[in-house]
Amino acid sequence: MTISTPQKLSILSSIFVAALIAANLLGTKITTILGISVSVGIFAYPITFLITDAIEEVFGTKTAKNLMYGALSAQILVLVIVLIAIKLPPATRFEMNEAYVSIFSNSIRIIIASLVAFFISQTHDIWAFNFWKKQTNGKYLWLRNNLSTAISQFVDTVLFMFIAFYQITPKFDVAFLFSLIIPYWLFKIAFAVIDTPLVYGLVYWLKKDKDSNA
């Protein structure tokens, strides 16, 4: 079965949006990896940078930006739906409304933080990837992917942490947030390095039969 170029873009776009929304809705849970506390969203969010870089490599900046704007629209829609859902009165037989409201009320601040961090960091990532592509004459995909992602992930992590968690309790001051930001960012960098072969795989897959089925 041959998958056309539009179908490949649709598949990656769907995965992109799913990863983004999953990171937002599930990100309130904190887990411990190698002794460091991180949001479970770390398993989903790095996928978005992987897909953005692969799409930009093959189809250019305009297509990558269109993907970003589409995902941003999806985030805004989810935020509106969550706001409506927690405000609607529960049916008498629904006995978990307090827990439901508590969980998704926390998600609202996280979604707003993610909206801002996502837009700024992805805009930087698209720009940086294109910048390094010009500087390297289209060579060294591994370098361009990791350089653009490393800085973009730092921007994303700082913005997200401050908007989502700053002063939620007195403990969450600037010093404490940076004690969370640095290891969390390093984990993201590790994910970016590990997924480098996936970038090459995605680029190969997107380029395969591109001219014949575009």
PEFENGI-V855077 format. One record per helix or strand. SS is the DSSP state (a for helix, b for strand). FROM is the first residue (numbers start at 1). TO is the last residue. If there is no record, write none. Layout:
ss;from;to
SS;FROM;TO
SS;FROM;TO
This chain:
ss;from;to
a;5;26
b;30;33
b;36;39
a;42;59
a;61;87
a;97;135
a;141;165
a;174;194
a;196;207
a;210;213
